[in-house]
Amino acid sequence: MQRMVKILFIAVIVITMLGMNTQSYAQDPARKLGRGLVNIVTGWIELPRNIYDTAVEENVLTGITVGLTKGVGMTVVRTAAGVYETVTFPFPIPENYQPVLEPEFVFSE
């Protein structure tokens, strides 16, 4: 009897994990809300990221000037996109809750 309970318990866990895996990539209101909140909190990371990326691609002086400008602009854009997605998360706009900004997170490539 105990063995049957253990097998049933493991089967329930495996089925639950498989179900979670397929839904984790779905675009839905919860994902849109989470994406919005994450972009509000991490939007400022665009500033040092753009400085660094531009310095690596070009040179240090360009990174400090052009990268700083791009970073300030992208900080505003990402934070504003986060606010927009947080406010509009119950509604399927854009279609099917797709991200307003690509990449959808500052850490995404």
N, C-alpha and C positions, 0 to 999 in steps of 0.2 A: 504494500500500500504506500509506504514512504517513497519507494522508488518511482511509482507512478506519479506522485505529487511532484517530485523533483523533475521528472521529464516534462510534465505539464508546465511547471514553472519556467523551465528553460525555453520551452516552445513559445510561451507567451512573451518572454523577453526578446527572443529572436524576431518574432513577428512584429513586435512593437518597434524594435530598432530598424527593421526593414521599412516599416511604414514611415518612420521619422526621416529616414534617409531620402526617400523620394519627395517628401514635402519640403525638405530643407532648401531646395533650389526653386521652389514654386514662387511666383510673384503673387502676393496676396496682401491684404491690408496690414497684417501684422508685420510682414517683411518691410513694407513701405514705411510704417511707423518706426521700426527699428533703424532702418536706413536713414530716415530723417533725423532721428535723435543722435545717431552716431556722427552724422555729418555736422550737426550743430556743435557737438562737443569736440570733434577733431578737425574742424575746418581750419583752425590756426596752424595746423601742421603743414598746410600748403606753403606757408611762408618759408620756413627753412628748407623744405623739400625742393622748392623751385630754385632757391639760391644754390643749393648743392648740385642739383641736376644741371643747371646752366653752367656752373663753374666746371663741372666734369666734362660737359660737352664742348664748351668753348674755352674759357680761361677764368681765372679768379676775378679779374676786374669786371668782366661781363657778368659773372655770377653775382657780384655785389650790386651792380647797377640794374641790368636787365632782369636778372633773377629775382631781385628784390621787388621790382615793379610787377613782374608776373606773379610773384608770390602774394603780394598784397591784393592784386586783382582776383586771383583764384581763391584766396581766403574769403573774400566777400562773396564770390559766386557760390562756393561750396556751402558756406554757412546759410546763405539765402535759399539755396536749393533744399537744405535740411529743414529750414523753417517751413518752406512751401510744402514739402512732403509730410512733415509732421501735422500741419494744419489740414491738409487734404487727404490724409491717409484713409478715411472711410470711403472715398470716392475713387472709382477706377480711371482716374485721369493722371497721366496719359493712359492710353488703352492698356488694359490688363495689368495695371499698377507697375508699368515699366519705369526704370530709373529716369529721372530728369537729366542727370549728369552722368557722363561716362568718363572714367571708371566710376562705378557707383560708390566706392569708398576711397578715401585718400590713400590707403595702403594697397589698393588693387593696382595691377599693372595694366 
